[in-house]
Amino acid sequence: MTMSMNTNMNIGARMNMNIGARMNMNMDNGETVVDLNSYTNFNWKIYIKKYRDVELAGINTKEKAWNHWITNGKRENRVSTTKIPRAIIYNKDTASSQFIDIKYAKIGIIYVYYERVNEQKNQTNLSFFIKYGLDEKLWKNLDISTLFVINGHQCEVLIPSKPNVHVLKEDNCSDWEGWYNGIKYFENSKGKKIWEIFDYLCLINAGAIGPIYEPNINDHWLIPFYNKMVKENAVVCSPCMSFLPSTNPSGPGPKVVPIFSLIKCTNMIINILTSVNISCTDELSVDTFYKNFSLSKYNTHINTVLGKKRDKHDAVLTGEYGLSRVLISAGYRVTSLLYDGSFDCHNPAFWNINGLTEPDRYMSFNGKNIPFSTIFIKNIWRVENSYVCLPVLYNECMNFVYSKLNIKSIFNNKPDIVYNYNLLNICEKGSGLVNSPNWNTKQEYYNLYGIAEEVILFNTPVKDIGGYLIYAHYDADNIVKDYVIQAIKTFIHLGYNILFYTSSTKIQNVNFLPFEVTFVNNTGPGTDWKIWASGCSTLLNENITTSYVFLLNDSIILPINGIDNFENTIKEMRKNSDFWGHWESQEVERHIVGTPIEFKYALINDVITFINDRITLNMNKMDYVNKIEVKFSKYLIDKGYKCDVVIKGNTYDNTVCCPVFNPININKWIHNPNSFAIKWKYMISYLNQNTVNPELNYLTRFLYYGKYGFISEGETIGAFPKSSP
């Protein structure tokens, strides 16, 4: 349906009148007007604290503050009360007429995060935001506090324990409830209202990748959003904006796309978003289906923008679309980075700029994809079990991410990798929505959509170097972390069979693994040795013969120098040895560090006997180190077996504590192409993404380097030096 410009203008006026009138009733909070024309009543201390730009300008007396208000503040509608007076609350031109300079502002980021089974895209988005977006060394210094709301409690990504970073774990909820709960978290922790804590709120959801913005210590990725708000006199700025027809339940007019929103944080604006009810269907929309549906199912069709949502439709209609509707209805302006300053999104004459379609879908911005200048991009547009379009700029975004974080996939440029698409937990055939293509095989689904979802996809054997991997897995969060998955895929590629044991009570992040999982009890220190003995016994009892047995646990990340180097090392180690390990240690006595270790199948009875004879009740951690790990090599050597190691003890300084993993020795072996592993909990806080190999950065992309990540026991007790930021 096409409307005239006059009709559209009347629509805008009606929206402002009708919903604005409803807000006057809901927002009456009893605040009173203070006579600011009286020097006696002027509270100068509140004035300079409320407006930090005034305080920073050196205004530090009542007389100076009064003069500033008379000459500037009055014209700018500044006030000297701790609350916004009622007379100003409903002045539509006031609240958007003043902006705290972002250089001096306090900014609160609330990032709502969740994980999807069998997928890793959200992990990638979150990890990039943390490692790049929150890296203070890359950006202009702004006063930012960040809260990560972990929806569903599960988070594979290691969130740094910085003083200005907070974590709130909660049950499943929508983004809109998560953002609301984030506001309450800050208010409860600070004992103040959110507008007394922050000048701007930045709301982000896990579906957005960003910031796609070049680093600059004199700039910050938030500044373009702030600048656009100031230029347009708007109270919210998002990357993108849609204009939908009156046949959409949200009605006509601009709708910011709130995958990311920078919002001016004032008493009135927060009250509007958290307290003012809005219908799921705009009164100017011709589509009343969802309104009637909501009334029949929930006996209501209204909700607030921020807060608990009844279902996904409610989240979209009162949340995603409601954000713009309720602010515009209150007389505020909204804006986005998508259009330049000459474009007035509030003028109905421009509402057909993109043919009344969402510009952030695949090739839907006037026949192109949206530009990187929008800074945050949503690659995947999913509805239930299908998609409304092909992925948007996924490859381009990942090239940016990998470039900035110095990452290279361990399977990059390996034409011989073969994937097992049959394991994918997806229907063999499926239909895309709108104009998105259908798929007729699981492989076709993966190539169209799954690769951008970062669906966990296992491979099939290509090489045949022979052997069985016995893997001991621990995870209190009941997930198989990505670095474990990459190790498994590496061993599969090389032709190993796998016996996988876990002390987790269940596996909840992936529901298809290319092997049987054996669940065991975690009996504390030494559980891995018990698992390895059990795995060896299984091989014997089931008459499974193989050439080699590889012992590994999830304290190890591999292959840090790529799969080809790992394969070459295995072959080289096997040439002149019956068993071999990665590191040689001379602490206590010469021995192989507990894992990784590989031995010929012919040694299996001796290995089982050694472990079972030495495991006794009430052994502590050091008993397992001194009685089993340290003695393992000598026991087999004394039986006449030949031993070799990748990293020999004479290649690093043995005079320091725990020399193999001591940070002064790491660089003496980690870049050796024969080296393929790190014991990550000992070492990760000492690594730097700019100095280690890109393959290692890939394997640790969901972990965190530096002193705000995982701190080793050696550093905690003072045996290792302090980690750097």
ChimeraX attribute file (.defattr): number of C-alpha atoms within 10 A of each C-alpha:
attribute: neighborCount
match mode: 1-to-1
recipient: residues
	/A:1	6
	/A:2	9
	/A:3	11
	/A:4	10
	/A:5	14
	/A:6	11
	/A:7	12
	/A:8	18
	/A:9	16
	/A:10	13
	/A:11	18
	/A:12	19
	/A:13	13
	/A:14	15
	/A:15	21
	/A:16	19
	/A:17	15
	/A:18	13
	/A:19	20
	/A:20	20
	/A:21	14
	/A:22	15
	/A:23	21
	/A:24	14
	/A:25	10
	/A:26	14
	/A:27	16
	/A:28	10
	/A:29	10
	/A:30	8
	/A:31	12
	/A:32	13
	/A:33	14
	/A:34	16
	/A:35	12
	/A:36	18
	/A:37	12
	/A:38	9
	/A:39	13
	/A:40	8
	/A:41	11
	/A:42	20
	/A:43	17
	/A:44	22
	/A:45	15
	/A:46	13
	/A:47	22
	/A:48	21
	/A:49	14
	/A:50	20
	/A:51	20
	/A:52	16
	/A:53	17
	/A:54	19
	/A:55	16
	/A:56	12
	/A:57	9
	/A:58	11
	/A:59	18
	/A:60	14
	/A:61	12
	/A:62	16
	/A:63	12
	/A:64	14
	/A:65	22
	/A:66	23
	/A:67	13
	/A:68	14
	/A:69	23
	/A:70	13
	/A:71	10
	/A:72	12
	/A:73	19
	/A:74	14
	/A:75	10
	/A:76	14
	/A:77	14
	/A:78	20
	/A:79	24
	/A:80	25
	/A:81	18
	/A:82	12
	/A:83	17
	/A:84	19
	/A:85	17
	/A:86	17
	/A:87	11
	/A:88	17
	/A:89	20
	/A:90	18
	/A:91	13
	/A:92	16
	/A:93	15
	/A:94	15
	/A:95	25
	/A:96	21
	/A:97	15
	/A:98	15
	/A:99	20
	/A:100	18
	/A:101	15
	/A:102	16
	/A:103	14
	/A:104	15
	/A:105	18
	/A:106	21
	/A:107	24
	/A:108	26
	/A:109	22
	/A:110	26
	/A:111	23
	/A:112	26
	/A:113	25
	/A:114	22
	/A:115	19
	/A:116	15
	/A:117	12
	/A:118	18
	/A:119	18
	/A:120	19
	/A:121	24
	/A:122	23
	/A:123	24
	/A:124	19
	/A:125	23
	/A:126	29
	/A:127	21
	/A:128	22
	/A:129	20
	/A:130	19
	/A:131	20
	/A:132	21
	/A:133	20
	/A:134	15
	/A:135	12
	/A:136	13
	/A:137	12
	/A:138	16
	/A:139	19
	/A:140	17
	/A:141	14
	/A:142	17
	/A:143	14
	/A:144	17
	/A:145	18
	/A:146	22
	/A:147	21
	/A:148	22
	/A:149	25
	/A:150	22
	/A:151	21
	/A:152	14
	/A:153	15
	/A:154	19
	/A:155	19
	/A:156	20
	/A:157	20
	/A:158	19
	/A:159	21
	/A:160	20
	/A:161	13
	/A:162	13
	/A:163	9
	/A:164	12
	/A:165	15
	/A:166	18
	/A:167	17
	/A:168	15
	/A:169	15
	/A:170	14
	/A:171	12
	/A:172	13
	/A:173	20
	/A:174	24
	/A:175	27
	/A:176	24
	/A:177	20
	/A:178	29
	/A:179	26
	/A:180	19
	/A:181	21
	/A:182	26
	/A:183	22
	/A:184	16
	/A:185	18
	/A:186	21
	/A:187	16
	/A:188	12
	/A:189	8
	/A:190	12
	/A:191	12
	/A:192	12
	/A:193	16
	/A:194	23
	/A:195	20
	/A:196	17
	/A:197	17
	/A:198	20
	/A:199	22
	/A:200	25
	/A:201	26
	/A:202	22
	/A:203	23
	/A:204	24
	/A:205	26
	/A:206	22
	/A:207	23
	/A:208	21
	/A:209	27
	/A:210	25
	/A:211	25
	/A:212	22
	/A:213	17
	/A:214	13
	/A:215	18
	/A:216	12
	/A:217	11
	/A:218	9
	/A:219	15
	/A:220	21
	/A:221	19
	/A:222	19
	/A:223	14
	/A:224	18
	/A:225	23
	/A:226	23
	/A:227	15
	/A:228	22
	/A:229	25
	/A:230	19
	/A:231	11
	/A:232	21
	/A:233	19
	/A:234	23
	/A:235	27
	/A:236	32
	/A:237	29
	/A:238	28
	/A:239	28
	/A:240	26
	/A:241	23
	/A:242	25
	/A:243	25
	/A:244	21
	/A:245	21
	/A:246	20
	/A:247	14
	/A:248	17
	/A:249	23
	/A:250	28
	/A:251	22
	/A:252	23
	/A:253	24
	/A:254	25
	/A:255	26
	/A:256	25
	/A:257	22
	/A:258	23
	/A:259	20
	/A:260	27
	/A:261	25
	/A:262	24
	/A:263	24
	/A:264	26
	/A:265	23
	/A:266	22
	/A:267	16
	/A:268	20
	/A:269	22
	/A:270	20
	/A:271	16
	/A:272	22
	/A:273	21
	/A:274	17
	/A:275	18
	/A:276	21
	/A:277	21
	/A:278	24
	/A:279	23
	/A:280	27
	/A:281	26
	/A:282	23
	/A:283	18
	/A:284	18
	/A:285	15
	/A:286	16
	/A:287	17
	/A:288	16
	/A:289	11
	/A:290	17
	/A:291	20
	/A:292	16
	/A:293	13
	/A:294	20
	/A:295	13
	/A:296	11
	/A:297	9
	/A:298	11
	/A:299	11
	/A:300	14
	/A:301	20
	/A:302	19
	/A:303	23
	/A:304	25
	/A:305	31
	/A:306	29
	/A:307	21
	/A:308	20
	/A:309	20
	/A:310	13
	/A:311	11
	/A:312	12
	/A:313	14
	/A:314	26
	/A:315	24
	/A:316	17
	/A:317	25
	/A:318	28
	/A:319	29
	/A:320	22
	/A:321	25
	/A:322	28
	/A:323	25
	/A:324	27
	/A:325	29
	/A:326	27
	/A:327	21
	/A:328	24
	/A:329	22
	/A:330	26
	/A:331	20
	/A:332	22
	/A:333	23
	/A:334	27
	/A:335	31
	/A:336	29
	/A:337	22
	/A:338	21
	/A:339	16
	/A:340	10
	/A:341	13
	/A:342	7
	/A:343	13
	/A:344	17
	/A:345	23
	/A:346	16
	/A:347	14
	/A:348	23
	/A:349	14
	/A:350	15
	/A:351	21
	/A:352	15
	/A:353	16
	/A:354	16
	/A:355	15
	/A:356	15
	/A:357	16
	/A:358	17
	/A:359	23
	/A:360	24
	/A:361	21
	/A:362	22
	/A:363	16
	/A:364	17
	/A:365	18
	/A:366	12
	/A:367	10
	/A:368	12
	/A:369	15
	/A:370	21
	/A:371	16
	/A:372	17
	/A:373	15
	/A:374	21
	/A:375	23
	/A:376	25
	/A:377	25
	/A:378	23
	/A:379	23
	/A:380	23
	/A:381	17
	/A:382	16
	/A:383	12
	/A:384	6
	/A:385	10
	/A:386	15
	/A:387	21
	/A:388	18
	/A:389	23
	/A:390	22
	/A:391	23
	/A:392	21
	/A:393	21
	/A:394	18
	/A:395	13
	/A:396	10
	/A:397	20
	/A:398	17
	/A:399	13
	/A:400	17
	/A:401	21
	/A:402	17
	/A:403	12
	/A:404	17
	/A:405	17
	/A:406	18
	/A:407	23
	/A:408	19
	/A:409	16
	/A:410	22
	/A:411	16
	/A:412	10
	/A:413	9
	/A:414	11
	/A:415	7
	/A:416	11
	/A:417	15
	/A:418	13
	/A:419	15
	/A:420	14
	/A:421	19
	/A:422	13
	/A:423	16
	/A:424	21
	/A:425	16
	/A:426	15
	/A:427	12
	/A:428	15
	/A:429	12
	/A:430	17
	/A:431	15
	/A:432	18
	/A:433	15
	/A:434	9
	/A:435	11
	/A:436	16
	/A:437	17
	/A:438	16
	/A:439	19
	/A:440	13
	/A:441	15
	/A:442	21
	/A:443	16
	/A:444	15
	/A:445	22
	/A:446	19
	/A:447	11
	/A:448	18
	/A:449	22
	/A:450	21
	/A:451	17
	/A:452	21
	/A:453	20
	/A:454	16
	/A:455	19
	/A:456	22
	/A:457	22
	/A:458	22
	/A:459	18
	/A:460	18
	/A:461	19
	/A:462	14
	/A:463	15
	/A:464	11
	/A:465	15
	/A:466	15
	/A:467	22
	/A:468	25
	/A:469	22
	/A:470	24
	/A:471	22
	/A:472	24
	/A:473	24
	/A:474	21
	/A:475	16
	/A:476	9
	/A:477	17
	/A:478	16
	/A:479	20
	/A:480	21
	/A:481	17
	/A:482	21
	/A:483	21
	/A:484	20
	/A:485	15
	/A:486	20
	/A:487	19
	/A:488	23
	/A:489	22
	/A:490	25
	/A:491	26
	/A:492	22
	/A:493	22
	/A:494	21
	/A:495	18
	/A:496	25
	/A:497	19
	/A:498	21
	/A:499	20
	/A:500	20
	/A:501	23
	/A:502	24
	/A:503	20
	/A:504	20
	/A:505	16
	/A:506	15
	/A:507	17
	/A:508	15
	/A:509	20
	/A:510	16
	/A:511	12
	/A:512	15
	/A:513	17
	/A:514	16
	/A:515	10
	/A:516	11
	/A:517	14
	/A:518	14
	/A:519	15
	/A:520	17
	/A:521	12
	/A:522	18
	/A:523	10
	/A:524	10
	/A:525	16
	/A:526	19
	/A:527	18
	/A:528	26
	/A:529	23
	/A:530	19
	/A:531	26
	/A:532	25
	/A:533	21
	/A:534	17
	/A:535	25
	/A:536	22
	/A:537	17
	/A:538	13
	/A:539	17
	/A:540	14
	/A:541	9
	/A:542	8
	/A:543	9
	/A:544	11
	/A:545	13
	/A:546	15
	/A:547	12
	/A:548	21
	/A:549	28
	/A:550	23
	/A:551	23
	/A:552	22
	/A:553	23
	/A:554	21
	/A:555	17
	/A:556	18
	/A:557	22
	/A:558	27
	/A:559	24
	/A:560	26
	/A:561	22
	/A:562	22
	/A:563	21
	/A:564	15
	/A:565	17
	/A:566	22
	/A:567	18
	/A:568	12
	/A:569	17
	/A:570	17
	/A:571	12
	/A:572	14
	/A:573	20
	/A:574	17
	/A:575	9
	/A:576	12
	/A:577	16
	/A:578	21
	/A:579	24
	/A:580	25
	/A:581	25
	/A:582	23
	/A:583	24
	/A:584	22
	/A:585	20
	/A:586	18
	/A:587	16
	/A:588	9
	/A:589	11
	/A:590	14
	/A:591	21
	/A:592	27
	/A:593	20
	/A:594	22
	/A:595	22
	/A:596	21
	/A:597	17
	/A:598	23
	/A:599	22
	/A:600	18
	/A:601	21
	/A:602	14
	/A:603	16
	/A:604	18
	/A:605	13
	/A:606	13
	/A:607	19
	/A:608	18
	/A:609	11
	/A:610	17
	/A:611	19
	/A:612	14
	/A:613	9
	/A:614	14
	/A:615	16
	/A:616	10
	/A:617	6
	/A:618	8
	/A:619	14
	/A:620	11
	/A:621	11
	/A:622	12
	/A:623	17
	/A:624	20
	/A:625	16
	/A:626	13
	/A:627	14
	/A:628	20
	/A:629	20
	/A:630	22
	/A:631	19
	/A:632	19
	/A:633	22
	/A:634	17
	/A:635	15
	/A:636	18
	/A:637	13
	/A:638	9
	/A:639	10
	/A:640	10
	/A:641	16
	/A:642	14
	/A:643	20
	/A:644	21
	/A:645	19
	/A:646	19
	/A:647	21
	/A:648	17
	/A:649	19
	/A:650	10
	/A:651	12
	/A:652	18
	/A:653	15
	/A:654	16
	/A:655	9
	/A:656	16
	/A:657	13
	/A:658	18
	/A:659	20
	/A:660	27
	/A:661	19
	/A:662	22
	/A:663	22
	/A:664	15
	/A:665	17
	/A:666	17
	/A:667	14
	/A:668	14
	/A:669	18
	/A:670	19
	/A:671	15
	/A:672	13
	/A:673	15
	/A:674	21
	/A:675	21
	/A:676	26
	/A:677	20
	/A:678	22
	/A:679	17
	/A:680	20
	/A:681	17
	/A:682	21
	/A:683	21
	/A:684	22
	/A:685	24
	/A:686	22
	/A:687	21
	/A:688	15
	/A:689	20
	/A:690	12
	/A:691	11
	/A:692	17
	/A:693	18
	/A:694	22
	/A:695	22
	/A:696	27
	/A:697	26
	/A:698	22
	/A:699	23
	/A:700	22
	/A:701	23
	/A:702	24
	/A:703	22
	/A:704	23
	/A:705	24
	/A:706	19
	/A:707	20
	/A:708	17
	/A:709	20
	/A:710	20
	/A:711	19
	/A:712	20
	/A:713	12
	/A:714	18
	/A:715	18
	/A:716	11
	/A:717	9
	/A:718	10
	/A:719	14
	/A:720	20
	/A:721	14
	/A:722	16
	/A:723	19
	/A:724	12
	/A:725	14
